[in-house]
Amino acid sequence: MFTAPFLPFHKQPSALSGLELGGYRGVGGRMSRYRGLFIMAVAAMLGASCAGYNQGSAAGEIDPALAAQTVVLRVNNVNSSPMELRTIINGHSDFIGSVSGNDSTAIALDPKLFPTGFLYLAAIPADASGRAIVGPLAASKGNQIKFTIQPALDMSNAIVVH
């Protein structure tokens, strides 16, 4: 028959002093504060470094002056997975941004790519379980590309609006 071992009287954790914890509580408060500041600083750096990828504003609108100098990609992700967005020209793939699941965004593409008749767009799910590729698309500066990512990735489509 199994019996529980004798357990001495146990104090509540709030009643324990830093000395009983080997000094951890006294140091832990200061360390957790430094750790929190470090995490906040890293998050701020990552946020600032990734901000340049999506050139749209928070509402997904692009400045008309900028839109006239390049091609604006408007993405509507009907799929539930977040997607990595890429342009493919002459076999060269470039990351241009991302879109969350069931969300939309607008991205001003690099003006050096246009005019072109051989633009492909790719949307790759975060879990890399397939991809949506559309193209070739013929676009020039001042155009918009409307890219719709469907739940069945192979049914995704894009149109160029002049």
C-alpha atoms as one frame of an Amber mdcrd trajectory, in Angstrom:
protein
   0.000   0.000   0.000   1.298   3.449  -0.982   1.425   6.116   1.686   2.406
   9.715   1.249   5.740  10.695   2.775   5.724  12.889   5.818   5.448  16.518
   4.757   6.647  19.114   7.247   4.574  22.208   7.853   4.597  24.202   4.621
   4.542  27.991   4.650   2.667  29.911   1.991   5.029  31.237  -0.727   4.176
  34.820   0.185   5.433  34.170   3.711   8.857  32.954   2.535  11.690  35.391
   2.840  14.413  35.937   0.269  16.851  34.192   2.584  14.780  30.984   2.564
  14.783  31.039  -1.230  18.554  31.327  -1.341  18.436  35.040  -2.038  16.549
  34.485  -5.302  13.594  36.701  -4.428  15.792  39.679  -3.655  17.810  39.306
  -6.874  14.881  38.002  -8.967  12.920  41.231  -8.685  15.805  43.250 -10.070
  16.658  40.628 -12.712  13.085  40.344 -13.929  12.961  44.128 -14.315  16.157
  44.075 -16.412  14.868  41.093 -18.382  11.606  42.957 -19.064  13.487  46.043
 -20.258  15.695  43.873 -22.474  12.669  42.159 -24.029  10.987  45.524 -24.652
  14.167  46.883 -26.310  14.495  43.827 -28.570  10.806  44.041 -29.531  11.190
  47.739 -30.384  14.253  47.034 -32.554  12.494  44.207 -34.401   9.410  46.331
 -34.929  11.460  49.220 -36.286  13.503  46.996 -38.595  10.422  45.309 -40.076
   8.491  48.559 -40.545  10.110  49.287 -43.917   8.740  46.144 -45.575   5.121
  47.287 -45.700   5.011  50.765 -47.114   1.262  51.159 -46.641  -0.227  53.099
 -43.779  -2.083  51.517 -40.892  -5.360  51.762 -42.811  -3.752  50.131 -45.872
  -3.870  53.310 -47.970  -0.986  54.511 -50.110  -0.196  58.181 -50.720  -1.509
  59.061 -54.233   1.787  60.756 -55.147   3.685  57.553 -54.325   1.082  55.395
 -56.100   1.596  57.368 -59.337   5.340  56.598 -59.262   5.024  52.838 -58.781
   2.576  49.921 -58.763   0.364  49.387 -55.724  -0.323  45.792 -54.711  -3.652
  45.370 -52.907  -3.844  41.974 -51.228  -7.047  40.430 -49.891  -6.247  37.267
 -47.919  -9.434  35.179 -47.625  -7.316  32.295 -46.298  -7.100  31.821 -42.525
  -3.280  31.514 -42.572  -0.923  34.492 -42.474   1.009  34.817 -45.745   4.493
  35.894 -46.777   4.300  37.913 -49.999   6.970  37.824 -52.714   7.556  39.198
 -56.202   9.252  36.949 -58.759  10.890  38.462 -61.844  13.280  36.500 -64.091
  13.512  33.755 -61.468  14.568  36.178 -58.730  12.274  36.210 -55.662  12.070
  39.198 -53.292  10.169  39.498 -50.010   7.749  42.436 -50.159   5.639  42.047
 -47.026   3.090  39.921 -45.269  -0.632  39.790 -44.625  -2.457  38.213 -41.702
  -5.129  35.587 -42.143  -8.533  36.952 -43.215  -7.039  40.421 -43.632  -5.996
  42.806 -46.371  -3.122  45.190 -46.998  -1.707  47.581 -49.599   1.973  47.620
 -50.530   3.840  50.047 -52.795   6.146  47.906 -54.924   9.701  48.869 -55.874
   9.455  51.324 -58.817  12.642  49.852 -60.380  10.651  46.709 -61.260   8.366
  48.530 -63.708   7.363  48.466 -66.499   7.376  44.680 -66.809   5.403  41.949
 -68.503   6.895  39.080 -66.517   5.868  39.766 -62.919   4.751  36.841 -60.764
   3.388  37.148 -57.234   3.664  34.452 -54.597   1.894  34.024 -51.272   3.406
  31.445 -48.941   1.580  30.361 -45.758   3.440  30.606 -42.446   3.415  26.798
 -42.131   4.794  26.455 -45.717   1.942  24.106 -46.637   1.749  25.134 -50.277
   1.788  28.440 -52.109  -0.280  30.652 -54.340   1.479  31.879 -57.480  -0.137
  34.206 -60.020   1.252  35.606 -63.240   2.732  36.575 -65.542   1.328  40.052
 -64.979   2.024  43.084 -67.185   2.116  46.236 -65.076   3.542  49.729 -65.321
   3.817  52.704 -62.994   0.463  54.062 -61.859  -1.260  50.640 -62.053  -2.776
  48.628 -59.224  -2.639  44.866 -58.815  -5.508  43.265 -56.917  -4.326  39.920
 -55.526  -6.915  37.685 -53.839  -5.595  34.720 -51.855  -8.253  32.006 -51.629
  -8.606  29.233 -48.998  -7.655  26.797 -51.776  -4.333  28.429 -52.702  -4.387
  27.202 -56.312  -7.638  29.163 -56.859  -5.978  32.513 -55.989  -6.015  35.221
 -58.665  -4.682  38.663 -59.529  -5.765  41.358 -61.952  -4.007  44.527 -63.087
  -6.137  47.664 -62.961  -4.981  50.501 -65.217
